């Protein structure tokens, strides 16, 4: 897969900021369990149009205060001015944050004008580098099955390469269940001169209806054999989770065997689904 092999695989988990104190309590419990696995960092998402800006900041700073795992906030340029972004980035810098996930971000519902001074992630990456030099390690998004809003596959690949050239240190992919999509993506961008680590995004399977909705929105394909098996289980949650864990474990094992530089789990603020895959992979804590 032509990925950098100088370091051990990097493992990380993604959370979304909770909406209330009850959700915050559940997230703290999930974080504690996943922190015991020794990941490189926890990332925290940023809502469409900056809708979770304050809650993202609060969650990141709480993780930083806990001290056992580094926090990596998502930074979106949609609906944000240069001055707003600069203030937010300075706050993260001053609180010891050293890693960011730089994204264009989702468009807020009904968005017309007022989308901010930056329209694309490449502009955001360039801005961060201009203002903060090498202080932050910058992760960007990659789409092995291509961004749903891309004009075409080649344009999407070109856009990814532009983000790398602007200063990205590594990338995290949208989740996928077809390892060939990831392998072909790596081959193509490697031929275009990209040599940064591109870490597969992993979505544990726990709820078919939710997964189908997410996948239809983001363009991630659910292979037919997986869809049909999940549909057949109906409301049998235990069977869905058992089959989902098996499928995702096999995917992760193949990716690691083929040289993937790590795994980034989309935890959905739950510990158990990611833990189950981790244990099946026999990964050592703190690896």
C-alpha positions in Angstrom: 0.0 0.0 0.0 3.1 2.3 -0.1 2.4 3.8 3.3 5.2 5.2 5.6 6.4 2.4 7.9 8.8 4.3 10.1 6.6 4.2 13.2 4.2 1.8 14.9 0.5 2.1 13.9 -1.4 5.0 15.3 -4.8 4.3 16.9 -7.3 7.0 17.8 -11.0 7.5 18.6 -13.5 10.1 17.5 -16.2 11.7 19.7 -18.9 14.2 19.1 -19.6 16.9 21.8 -22.5 16.0 24.0 -25.7 18.0 24.0 -26.3 18.0 27.8 -24.8 16.9 31.1 -26.4 13.4 30.8 -24.6 12.9 27.5 -21.4 14.4 29.0 -21.5 11.8 31.7 -21.9 8.9 29.3 -19.0 10.3 27.2 -16.7 10.5 30.2 -17.4 6.9 31.0 -16.7 5.9 27.3 -13.5 8.0 27.2 -12.2 6.4 30.4 -12.6 2.9 28.9 -11.1 3.8 25.6 -8.2 5.8 27.3 -7.2 2.5 28.9 -6.4 1.2 25.5 -3.7 3.8 25.1 -4.7 5.6 21.9 -2.5 8.3 20.4 -5.3 10.9 20.6 -9.1 11.5 20.9 -10.6 13.8 18.2 -13.7 15.8 18.8 -16.1 16.8 15.9 -17.4 20.2 15.0 -21.1 20.6 14.0 -22.4 21.9 10.7 -21.8 25.6 10.3 -20.0 25.8 13.7 -23.2 24.7 15.6 -21.2 23.0 18.3 -18.2 25.4 18.5 -18.5 26.0 22.3 -19.3 22.4 23.2 -16.4 21.2 21.0 -14.1 23.6 22.8 -15.4 22.5 26.2 -15.0 18.8 25.4 -11.4 19.3 24.0 -10.3 21.2 27.1 -11.8 18.6 29.4 -9.8 15.9 27.6 -6.7 18.0 27.9 -7.2 18.6 31.6 -7.5 14.8 32.2 -4.1 14.5 30.7 -4.0 10.8 29.8 -4.8 11.2 26.1 -4.2 14.2 23.8 -7.2 15.9 22.2 -7.5 16.9 18.6 -10.3 19.3 17.8 -12.0 19.4 14.4 -11.7 22.8 12.9 -14.2 23.7 10.2 -13.9 26.9 8.0 -17.6 27.0 6.9 -19.5 29.9 8.5 -16.3 31.2 10.2 -14.4 34.4 9.7 -10.6 34.6 9.7 -10.7 36.4 13.1 -13.0 33.8 14.6 -10.8 31.0 13.5 -7.7 32.8 14.7 -9.2 33.3 18.1 -10.2 29.6 18.3 -6.8 28.4 17.2 -5.0 30.6 19.7 -7.2 29.3 22.5 -6.3 25.7 21.5 -2.6 26.6 21.3 -2.7 28.3 24.7 -4.3 25.2 26.2 -1.6 22.9 24.9 -3.4 21.4 22.0 -0.9 20.2 19.3 -3.0 18.3 16.8 -6.0 19.5 14.7 -8.3 17.9 12.2 -8.8 20.6 9.5 -12.0 20.3 7.4 -14.2 22.3 5.2 -17.1 21.1 7.3 -20.7 20.3 6.6 -22.9 23.0 5.2 -25.6 24.0 7.7 -29.2 23.2 6.7 -30.6 25.9 4.4 -27.3 27.6 3.9 -27.2 30.4 1.4 -24.7 33.1 1.9 -22.5 33.7 4.9 -20.5 30.6 4.5 -17.3 32.3 5.8 -14.2 33.6 4.3 -12.8 30.2 3.4 -14.7 27.8 1.2 -12.4 24.8 1.1 -10.2 22.9 3.6 -7.0 23.6 1.6 -7.5 27.3 2.4 -7.9 26.5 6.1 -4.7 24.3 6.1 -2.8 27.1 4.4 -4.1 29.6 6.9 -3.1 27.5 9.9 0.4 27.1 8.6 0.8 30.8 7.8 -0.4 31.8 11.3 1.1 29.0 13.5 3.9 27.5 11.5 4.6 23.9 12.7 2.9 24.2 16.1 0.0 22.0 15.1 0.1 18.6 13.5 -2.7 18.9 10.9 -4.9 15.9 9.9 -7.1 16.3 6.8 -9.9 14.2 5.4 -9.5 11.6 2.6 -12.3 9.9 0.7 -11.4 6.5 -0.8 -14.9 6.3 -2.3 -14.8 10.0 -3.2 -16.5 13.0 -1.7 -20.2 13.0 -2.5 -20.0 16.6 -3.7 -16.9 16.2 -5.8 -17.3 17.1 -9.5 -15.6 13.8 -10.4 -13.0 11.3 -9.1 -10.0 13.0 -10.6 -11.0 16.4 -9.2 -11.4 14.9 -5.8 -7.9 13.3 -5.9 -6.5 16.7 -7.0 -8.1 18.5 -4.1 -6.7 16.0 -1.7 -3.2 16.5 -3.1 -3.6 20.2 -2.7 -4.4 19.8 1.0 -1.3 17.8 1.4 0.8 20.4 -0.4 -0.7 23.1 1.7 0.8 21.5 4.8 -1.2 18.5 6.0 0.9 16.0 8.1 -1.4 13.0 7.7 -5.0 12.1 6.7 -8.0 10.2 8.1 -10.3 8.6 5.7 -14.1 8.5 5.6 -15.1 5.1 6.8 -15.4 2.3 4.3 -16.0 -1.5 4.2 -14.3 -2.3 0.9 -10.5 -2.4 1.5 -9.9 -2.3 -2.3 -11.2 1.3 -2.3 -8.6 2.3 0.2 -5.8 0.4 -1.7 -6.7 2.0 -5.0 -6.9 5.4 -3.4 -3.4 5.0 -1.9 -1.9 3.8 -5.2 -3.4 6.8 -7.0 -2.3 9.5 -4.6 1.1 8.0 -4.2 1.5 8.2 -8.0 0.6 11.9 -7.6 3.4 12.5 -5.1 1.6 12.1 -1.8 3.7 10.4 0.9 1.9 11.3 4.2 0.3 8.6 6.3 -3.4 8.0 5.4 -5.1 6.3 8.2 -8.3 4.3 7.6 -11.5 5.5 9.3 -13.3 2.7 11.0 -17.1 2.7 11.7 -18.2 -0.1 14.1 -21.6 -1.6 13.1 -24.3 -1.5 15.8 -27.4 -0.2 14.1 -28.3 -0.9 10.5 -30.9 1.9 10.1 -28.4 4.5 11.5 -25.5 3.2 9.4 -27.6 3.2 6.2 -28.6 6.8 6.8 -25.0 7.9 7.5 -23.7 6.1 4.5 -26.3 7.5 2.1 -25.4 11.0 3.3 -21.6 10.7 3.1 -21.3 8.4 0.1 -19.7 5.4 1.9 -20.8 2.2 0.3 -22.1 -0.7 2.4 -21.3 -3.8 0.3 -24.4 -5.8 -0.7 -23.5 -8.9 1.4 -23.3 -6.7 4.5 -26.6 -4.9 3.7 -28.5 -8.1 3.1 -27.2 -9.8 6.3 -28.1 -6.7 8.4 -31.5 -6.4 6.8 -32.2 -10.0 7.6 -31.5 -9.5 11.3 -34.3 -7.0 11.6 -34.6 -5.8 15.2 -32.2 -8.5 16.5 -29.6 -6.1 18.0 -27.4 -8.8 19.4 -27.0 -10.5 16.0 -26.4 -7.2 14.2 -23.6 -6.3 16.7 -22.0 -9.8 16.5 -22.0 -9.8 12.7 -20.9 -6.1 12.6 -18.0 -6.8 14.9 -16.9 -9.8 12.8 -17.0 -7.8 9.6 -15.2 -4.8 11.0 -12.5 -7.0 12.7 -11.7 -8.7 9.4 -11.5 -5.4 7.7 -9.2 -3.9 10.3 -7.0 -7.0 10.3 -6.6 -7.0 6.6 -5.8 -3.2 6.6 -3.1 -3.7 9.3 -1.7 -6.8 7.6 -1.4 -4.8 4.4 0.5 -2.0 6.1 -2.1 0.6 7.1 -0.4 3.2 9.4 -3.1 2.9 12.0 -6.9 3.0 12.6 -9.2 5.8 13.5 -12.4 4.6 15.1 -15.6 6.6 14.8 -16.9 5.7 18.3 -20.3 7.4 18.2 -19.5 8.2 21.9 -19.6 4.5 22.8 -16.8 2.3 24.1 -18.0 -1.2 23.7 -18.2 -1.6 19.9 -14.7 -0.3 19.4 -13.4 -2.2 22.3 -14.8 -5.4 20.9 -12.9 -4.9 17.6 -9.7 -3.9 19.5 -9.8 -7.1 21.6 -10.4 -9.3 18.5 -7.4 -7.7 16.9 -5.3 -8.5 20.1 -3.9 -5.0 20.1 -1.8 -4.2 23.2 -2.7 -1.1 25.3 -0.5 1.8 24.5 0.8 0.4 21.3 
